[in-house]
Amino acid sequence: MKKCFTYACSLSLLLIALTGKSQSGPAHYTGKIIDTHVHIAVEEGESNSMSTERTNTLKDVLAFMSTASIVKAGIITMAQKGNMADTRLRNDSVIALSKKYNSLIPICSVHPMDGEEAFAEMERVHKQGVKIIKLHPNYQRFDVAAPEVAALAHKAGELDMVLLFDSYSPLDGNEIGKLIMLAVGNQKAQFIFAHMGLVNFPQLLTIDALKKYPWYKNNIWLDVSAVAPILGDSPFHDQLVWTMRKIGIDQFLFGSDFPVFDPLAAIKSVHAMGFTQEEEKKIFYTNACRLLQLQP
Ligand SMILES: [Zn+2]
């Protein structure tokens, strides 16, 4: 019995020596993480509106960051149409938090149908150092193909800003195509397609074709929020990872979509997708540094 145990131990040590891996699975990137997709409550009674499992106060955000090696988090607010006072209040709240906490990146919002007032608000927050504007076609109820959205994307290009778009619509099956056309038509702006289209992710392979054209500026980025925990270990796994590599791992960002998803579980879901450590480092950290011009 003892002999048997010794034999098994030396066999596993031999395996570790040969492969560099323990039987608990491959080693993962363990360095700094930037979470580009965090919803934070900024108004009274808002902290339990997005999840039945967890609240999203400032305290909640700072708590998960410290337990998960998340050195920076993009804190998102979302604007309502026709209420500029509320939009400004929301944007001022995330800007104030980012000034108080160096680890928080302000992600402001406007509503495309607010026209000139939305542009003025983009200019106002841009002057305060804001780089990212959040837009959510489903929540904010607008069509991505509307001319007002194209005008807003043009404005974002002028200001050298990033538009963080939710990219899953349960109502508009053509939304991925509309988003790609918007990005192609406004290549001075950067676009993040949050959730990588979720169940519509194969449509994003169009980006692989776009890369073949000399005029395409690679201005489409994607975050893995929701898609990694939902589809990462599903029967779609191989297609998802293949699609990400075809688009280019350099374009992918980590996002947790807190409080809808638990950030620690979201990190684990990316680990479970089987990327190399080098790919994980890009997704978790260096790609976001490149997009936001942060010193890695
Ligand atoms: Zn979200």
Residues whose N, C-alpha, C, O or C-beta is under 5 A from the ligand:
A	BS01	ZN	D257
